[in-house]
């Protein structure tokens, strides 16, 4: 189908718009990645697709197209963490500490790229490049595993808005991980994420985390999809004696790296809790409480 037909499907208004089928969405994504349309056409489609809005079937079709360009590299005993590519603004990342704390139990898989719209935060790639990571952190740069999507960065930054690509890019299953967790802002997106991603993993989790990341800084919810059953768990750091004061002010990359290099006692305890959540998702423990107690006994964070 000509790419203009896809623009017409999402950009003609409420009465004229229609949803794409799985096959149409897959073909749309292939044409987009291959740049078989002008940049203006791609931008128009992405904007119309967002406003329409996107359906689960469309997301799945586009994701399937991306899969065909990726050659996974298996990382055993791993959990894939799906971070937004527009970064974090107000608080440091916690995954480097959580990974080191849980080093004896699991491997962490991360993907990243240059900054994408629209939040303008600090990216996973910047953190990875700015400090020594533990040996159980496996980072995959999208410029290497899916260069065609990486090459759309300039176009997306000029558009300056979130699009459907922000959703599908977070979890490429690059390492054949059986477990995965991503973050969510609002509860209505929980079921959509489950419908899109859950069947790609043995056990899939969604965390109501800090700035839309799979990192818990304050009271939130964890949803776990396991064999078509969704379990919801409320997690409150205060229950574990953690009194971390999260920031509401923009921080710099240097400040974020500094907090990771010299963490406060409360930040370390928060990292233990986040590591315990990962252990629970991966079925290493029967509960988050059990994982927290286990990891608190030996909180070594040497790489």
PALO-993364 format. One record per residue (C-alpha): residue in one letter; x, y, z. Coordinates in nm, 3 decimals, decimal comma. Each point is the difference from the previous one (the first is absolute). Layout:
<sites>
+------+---------+---------+---------+
: rest :       x :       y :       z :
+------+---------+---------+---------+
:    A :       X :       Y :       Z :
...
+------+---------+---------+---------+
</sites>
This chain:
<sites>
+------+---------+---------+---------+
: rest :       x :       y :       z :
+------+---------+---------+---------+
:    X :   0,000 :   0,000 :   0,000 :
:    X :   0,122 :   0,351 :  -0,077 :
:    X :   0,106 :   0,185 :   0,317 :
:    X :  -0,247 :   0,279 :  -0,077 :
:    X :  -0,278 :  -0,252 :   0,064 :
:    X :   0,122 :  -0,039 :   0,357 :
:    X :   0,001 :   0,377 :   0,048 :
:    X :  -0,355 :   0,009 :  -0,133 :
:    X :  -0,105 :  -0,271 :   0,248 :
:    X :   0,112 :   0,200 :   0,303 :
:    X :  -0,016 :   0,361 :  -0,117 :
:    X :  -0,341 :   0,071 :  -0,148 :
:    X :  -0,191 :   0,075 :   0,317 :
:    X :  -0,241 :  -0,179 :   0,228 :
:    X :  -0,236 :  -0,117 :  -0,274 :
:    X :   0,265 :  -0,099 :  -0,252 :
:    X :   0,263 :  -0,159 :   0,224 :
:    X :   0,024 :  -0,376 :   0,031 :
:    X :   0,217 :  -0,246 :   0,189 :
:    X :   0,271 :  -0,189 :  -0,186 :
:    X :   0,004 :  -0,378 :   0,005 :
:    X :   0,297 :  -0,189 :   0,141 :
:    X :   0,129 :  -0,061 :  -0,352 :
:    X :  -0,046 :   0,361 :  -0,105 :
:    X :   0,177 :   0,127 :   0,310 :
:    X :   0,288 :  -0,239 :  -0,059 :
:    X :   0,037 :   0,118 :  -0,359 :
:    X :  -0,033 :   0,365 :   0,107 :
:    X :   0,286 :  -0,048 :   0,245 :
:    X :   0,219 :  -0,167 :  -0,262 :
:    X :  -0,052 :   0,290 :  -0,239 :
:    X :   0,071 :   0,244 :   0,280 :
:    X :   0,324 :  -0,175 :   0,097 :
:    X :   0,110 :  -0,031 :  -0,360 :
:    X :  -0,078 :   0,372 :  -0,053 :
:    X :  -0,225 :  -0,081 :  -0,295 :
:    X :  -0,190 :   0,319 :   0,080 :
:    X :   0,108 :   0,361 :   0,025 :
:    X :   0,084 :   0,128 :   0,348 :
:    X :  -0,302 :   0,230 :  -0,014 :
:    X :  -0,224 :  -0,301 :  -0,069 :
:    X :   0,151 :  -0,201 :   0,284 :
:    X :  -0,048 :   0,292 :   0,242 :
:    X :  -0,358 :   0,048 :  -0,118 :
:    X :  -0,079 :  -0,368 :   0,053 :
:    X :   0,157 :  -0,014 :   0,347 :
:    X :  -0,193 :   0,307 :   0,110 :
:    X :  -0,331 :  -0,125 :  -0,141 :
:    X :   0,059 :  -0,346 :   0,144 :
:    X :   0,049 :   0,148 :   0,345 :
:    X :  -0,314 :   0,214 :  -0,020 :
:    X :  -0,222 :  -0,279 :  -0,142 :
:    X :   0,131 :  -0,176 :   0,235 :
:    X :   0,204 :  -0,320 :  -0,050 :
:    X :  -0,157 :  -0,341 :   0,064 :
:    X :   0,153 :  -0,306 :   0,161 :
:    X :  -0,014 :  -0,186 :  -0,331 :
:    X :   0,184 :   0,283 :  -0,173 :
:    X :   0,269 :   0,004 :   0,267 :
:    X :   0,043 :  -0,376 :  -0,032 :
:    X :   0,030 :   0,018 :  -0,377 :
:    X :   0,260 :   0,278 :   0,018 :
:    X :   0,192 :  -0,187 :   0,269 :
:    X :   0,002 :  -0,315 :  -0,211 :
:    X :   0,154 :   0,196 :  -0,285 :
:    X :   0,275 :   0,129 :   0,230 :
:    X :   0,066 :  -0,355 :   0,119 :
:    X :   0,091 :  -0,107 :  -0,353 :
:    X :   0,292 :   0,246 :  -0,004 :
:    X :   0,145 :  -0,109 :   0,335 :
:    X :   0,242 :  -0,286 :   0,062 :
:    X :  -0,034 :  -0,085 :   0,371 :
:    X :   0,302 :  -0,088 :   0,214 :
:    X :  -0,113 :  -0,230 :   0,280 :
:    X :   0,081 :   0,106 :   0,356 :
:    X :  -0,084 :  -0,284 :   0,235 :
:    X :  -0,175 :   0,059 :   0,332 :
:    X :  -0,094 :   0,353 :  -0,105 :
:    X :  -0,277 :   0,251 :   0,043 :
:    X :  -0,055 :   0,271 :  -0,260 :
:    X :  -0,069 :   0,345 :   0,143 :
:    X :  -0,204 :   0,222 :  -0,231 :
:    X :   0,088 :   0,365 :   0,054 :
:    X :  -0,147 :   0,293 :  -0,195 :
:    X :   0,246 :   0,142 :  -0,252 :
:    X :  -0,084 :   0,358 :   0,101 :
:    X :   0,188 :  -0,044 :   0,326 :
:    X :  -0,040 :   0,102 :   0,363 :
:    X :  -0,017 :   0,363 :   0,107 :
:    X :  -0,028 :   0,037 :   0,377 :
:    X :   0,161 :  -0,304 :   0,159 :
:    X :   0,306 :  -0,220 :  -0,051 :
:    X :  -0,025 :  -0,346 :  -0,152 :
:    X :   0,013 :  -0,283 :   0,248 :
:    X :   0,069 :  -0,301 :  -0,225 :
:    X :   0,384 :   0,012 :   0,035 :
:    X :  -0,028 :  -0,045 :   0,377 :
:    X :  -0,286 :  -0,252 :  -0,018 :
:    X :   0,199 :  -0,210 :  -0,248 :
:    X :   0,307 :  -0,012 :   0,222 :
:    X :  -0,206 :  -0,086 :   0,306 :
:    X :  -0,167 :  -0,289 :  -0,186 :
:    X :   0,316 :  -0,104 :  -0,187 :
:    X :   0,004 :  -0,352 :   0,145 :
:    X :  -0,353 :  -0,070 :  -0,121 :
:    X :  -0,070 :   0,151 :  -0,342 :
:    X :   0,110 :   0,184 :  -0,312 :
:    X :  -0,157 :   0,327 :  -0,109 :
:    X :  -0,060 :   0,085 :  -0,366 :
:    X :  -0,035 :   0,362 :  -0,109 :
:    X :  -0,042 :   0,170 :  -0,335 :
:    X :   0,058 :   0,364 :  -0,086 :
:    X :   0,072 :   0,262 :  -0,258 :
:    X :   0,041 :   0,372 :  -0,037 :
:    X :  -0,273 :   0,213 :   0,155 :
:    X :  -0,348 :  -0,036 :  -0,152 :
:    X :  -0,300 :   0,234 :   0,050 :
:    X :  -0,152 :   0,139 :   0,204 :
:    X :   0,112 :   0,032 :   0,364 :
:    X :   0,360 :   0,106 :  -0,056 :
:    X :   0,142 :  -0,203 :   0,286 :
:    X :   0,322 :  -0,189 :   0,068 :
:    X :   0,011 :  -0,324 :  -0,199 :
:    X :   0,100 :  -0,352 :   0,095 :
:    X :   0,276 :   0,021 :  -0,261 :
:    X :   0,148 :   0,308 :   0,170 :
:    X :   0,006 :  -0,177 :   0,337 :
:    X :   0,157 :  -0,310 :  -0,153 :
:    X :   0,266 :   0,214 :  -0,169 :
:    X :   0,067 :   0,205 :   0,311 :
:    X :   0,099 :  -0,266 :   0,253 :
:    X :   0,132 :  -0,353 :   0,037 :
:    X :  -0,282 :  -0,251 :   0,002 :
:    X :  -0,019 :  -0,327 :   0,187 :
:    X :   0,082 :  -0,313 :  -0,198 :
:    X :  -0,364 :  -0,111 :   0,011 :
:    X :  -0,122 :   0,304 :  -0,196 :
:    X :  -0,031 :  -0,067 :  -0,372 :
:    X :  -0,065 :   0,312 :  -0,207 :
:    X :  -0,104 :  -0,006 :  -0,366 :
:    X :   0,036 :   0,317 :  -0,206 :
:    X :  -0,280 :   0,040 :  -0,251 :
:    X :   0,240 :   0,152 :  -0,250 :
:    X :   0,146 :  -0,349 :  -0,022 :
:    X :  -0,302 :  -0,232 :   0,037 :
:    X :  -0,261 :   0,205 :  -0,194 :
:    X :   0,180 :   0,277 :  -0,185 :
:    X :  -0,298 :   0,075 :  -0,225 :
:    X :  -0,207 :   0,109 :   0,301 :
:    X :   0,298 :   0,186 :   0,146 :
:    X :   0,024 :   0,194 :  -0,328 :
:    X :  -0,346 :   0,148 :   0,062 :
:    X :   0,129 :   0,189 :   0,306 :
:    X :   0,052 :   0,329 :  -0,183 :
:    X :  -0,347 :  -0,009 :  -0,153 :
:    X :  -0,160 :  -0,085 :   0,334 :
:    X :   0,186 :   0,276 :   0,182 :
:    X :  -0,111 :   0,254 :  -0,261 :
:    X :  -0,359 :  -0,118 :   0,047 :
:    X :   0,056 :   0,039 :   0,373 :
:    X :  -0,296 :  -0,211 :   0,114 :
:    X :  -0,058 :  -0,344 :   0,140 :
:    X :  -0,117 :  -0,249 :  -0,261 :
:    X :  -0,083 :  -0,369 :  -0,016 :
:    X :   0,369 :  -0,071 :  -0,039 :
:    X :   0,052 :   0,101 :   0,364 :
:    X :  -0,208 :  -0,298 :   0,105 :
:    X :   0,133 :  -0,277 :  -0,221 :
:    X :   0,370 :   0,088 :   0,034 :
:    X :   0,031 :  -0,071 :   0,373 :
:    X :   0,001 :  -0,381 :  -0,012 :
:    X :   0,161 :  -0,148 :  -0,315 :
:    X :   0,073 :  -0,335 :   0,169 :
:    X :   0,357 :   0,037 :  -0,119 :
:    X :   0,141 :  -0,260 :   0,241 :
:    X :  -0,274 :  -0,265 :  -0,011 :
:    X :  -0,078 :   0,078 :   0,363 :
:    X :  -0,280 :  -0,201 :   0,152 :
:    X :  -0,086 :   0,282 :   0,239 :
:    X :  -0,064 :   0,369 :  -0,057 :
:    X :  -0,125 :   0,307 :   0,182 :
:    X :  -0,087 :   0,345 :  -0,123 :
:    X :  -0,141 :   0,314 :   0,157 :
:    X :  -0,335 :   0,170 :  -0,035 :
:    X :  -0,143 :   0,337 :   0,103 :
:    X :  -0,371 :  -0,073 :  -0,005 :
:    X :  -0,198 :  -0,313 :   0,083 :
:    X :  -0,205 :   0,002 :  -0,326 :
:    X :   0,320 :  -0,085 :  -0,190 :
:    X :   0,064 :  -0,313 :   0,207 :
:    X :  -0,230 :  -0,228 :  -0,198 :
:    X :   0,123 :   0,146 :  -0,330 :
:    X :   0,361 :  -0,079 :   0,092 :
:    X :  -0,099 :  -0,350 :   0,109 :
:    X :  -0,180 :  -0,057 :  -0,331 :
:    X :   0,303 :   0,121 :  -0,197 :
:    X :   0,290 :  -0,158 :   0,187 :
:    X :  -0,110 :  -0,278 :   0,238 :
:    X :   0,002 :  -0,284 :  -0,253 :
:    X :   0,365 :   0,075 :  -0,081 :
:    X :   0,115 :  -0,105 :   0,347 :
:    X :  -0,049 :  -0,277 :   0,253 :
:    X :  -0,087 :   0,263 :   0,259 :
:    X :  -0,064 :   0,367 :  -0,075 :
:    X :  -0,029 :   0,280 :   0,255 :
:    X :  -0,100 :   0,365 :   0,000 :
:    X :   0,107 :   0,236 :   0,276 :
:    X :  -0,164 :   0,329 :   0,085 :
:    X :   0,347 :   0,143 :   0,026 :
:    X :   0,184 :   0,328 :   0,023 :
:    X :  -0,037 :   0,214 :  -0,315 :
:    X :  -0,150 :  -0,289 :  -0,192 :
:    X :   0,299 :  -0,227 :   0,062 :
:    X :   0,009 :  -0,349 :   0,155 :
:    X :   0,152 :   0,153 :   0,316 :
:    X :  -0,191 :   0,045 :   0,326 :
:    X :   0,076 :   0,317 :   0,196 :
:    X :  -0,329 :   0,041 :   0,188 :
:    X :  -0,321 :  -0,191 :   0,061 :
:    X :  -0,120 :  -0,165 :  -0,319 :
:    X :  -0,146 :  -0,311 :  -0,156 :
:    X :   0,152 :  -0,302 :  -0,169 :
:    X :  -0,200 :  -0,203 :  -0,250 :
:    X :   0,121 :  -0,346 :  -0,099 :
:    X :  -0,142 :  -0,189 :  -0,295 :
:    X :   0,053 :  -0,372 :   0,032 :
:    X :  -0,194 :  -0,257 :  -0,205 :
:    X :  -0,285 :   0,242 :  -0,081 :
:    X :  -0,041 :   0,094 :   0,366 :
:    X :   0,086 :   0,353 :   0,113 :
:    X :   0,103 :   0,053 :   0,361 :
:    X :   0,008 :   0,351 :   0,147 :
:    X :   0,225 :   0,078 :   0,298 :
:    X :   0,029 :   0,328 :   0,187 :
:    X :   0,358 :   0,080 :   0,108 :
:    X :   0,083 :   0,272 :   0,250 :
:    X :   0,368 :   0,072 :   0,081 :
:    X :  -0,105 :   0,128 :   0,343 :
:    X :  -0,110 :  -0,354 :   0,088 :
:    X :   0,367 :  -0,100 :  -0,036 :
:    X :   0,122 :   0,290 :   0,213 :
:    X :   0,110 :   0,207 :  -0,301 :
:    X :  -0,043 :   0,376 :   0,019 :
:    X :   0,154 :   0,116 :  -0,327 :
:    X :  -0,099 :   0,351 :  -0,105 :
:    X :  -0,038 :   0,001 :  -0,375 :
:    X :   0,082 :   0,317 :  -0,190 :
:    X :  -0,245 :   0,220 :  -0,187 :
:    X :   0,274 :   0,213 :  -0,152 :
:    X :   0,192 :  -0,066 :  -0,323 :
:    X :   0,341 :  -0,156 :   0,062 :
:    X :   0,306 :  -0,014 :  -0,222 :
:    X :   0,179 :  -0,309 :  -0,129 :
:    X :   0,290 :   0,082 :   0,232 :
:    X :  -0,233 :   0,014 :   0,302 :
:    X :  -0,162 :  -0,328 :  -0,097 :
:    X :   0,337 :  -0,173 :  -0,037 :
:    X :   0,118 :   0,152 :   0,329 :
:    X :  -0,295 :  -0,144 :   0,190 :
:    X :   0,071 :  -0,341 :  -0,150 :
:    X :   0,370 :   0,023 :   0,083 :
:    X :  -0,057 :   0,109 :   0,357 :
:    X :  -0,353 :  -0,109 :   0,092 :
:    X :  -0,169 :   0,102 :   0,323 :
:    X :  -0,113 :  -0,265 :   0,246 :
:    X :  -0,365 :   0,046 :  -0,099 :
:    X :   0,084 :  -0,020 :  -0,370 :
:    X :   0,185 :  -0,327 :   0,061 :
:    X :  -0,297 :  -0,145 :   0,184 :
:    X :  -0,222 :   0,108 :  -0,286 :
:    X :   0,235 :  -0,181 :  -0,240 :
:    X :  -0,033 :  -0,315 :   0,213 :
:    X :  -0,378 :   0,023 :  -0,028 :
:    X :   0,018 :   0,041 :  -0,377 :
:    X :   0,235 :  -0,297 :  -0,024 :
:    X :  -0,243 :  -0,203 :   0,212 :
:    X :  -0,281 :   0,086 :  -0,242 :
:    X :   0,209 :  -0,137 :  -0,287 :
:    X :   0,070 :  -0,321 :   0,191 :
:    X :  -0,372 :  -0,044 :   0,062 :
:    X :  -0,091 :   0,060 :  -0,365 :
:    X :   0,258 :  -0,262 :  -0,101 :
:    X :  -0,145 :  -0,246 :   0,253 :
:    X :   0,325 :  -0,013 :   0,197 :
:    X :  -0,203 :   0,068 :   0,314 :
:    X :  -0,359 :  -0,060 :   0,099 :
:    X :  -0,056 :   0,361 :   0,104 :
:    X :   0,156 :   0,345 :  -0,010 :
:    X :   0,034 :  -0,016 :   0,378 :
:    X :   0,210 :  -0,316 :  -0,029 :
:    X :   0,222 :   0,159 :  -0,262 :
:    X :   0,046 :   0,317 :   0,203 :
:    X :   0,102 :  -0,199 :   0,307 :
:    X :   0,238 :  -0,217 :  -0,203 :
:    X :   0,174 :   0,292 :  -0,170 :
:    X :   0,012 :   0,211 :   0,314 :
:    X :   0,217 :  -0,262 :   0,167 :
:    X :   0,280 :   0,065 :  -0,246 :
:    X :  -0,026 :   0,335 :  -0,169 :
:    X :   0,336 :  -0,001 :  -0,173 :
:    X :   0,006 :   0,223 :  -0,307 :
:    X :   0,351 :  -0,054 :  -0,132 :
:    X :   0,001 :  -0,059 :  -0,377 :
+------+---------+---------+---------+
</sites>
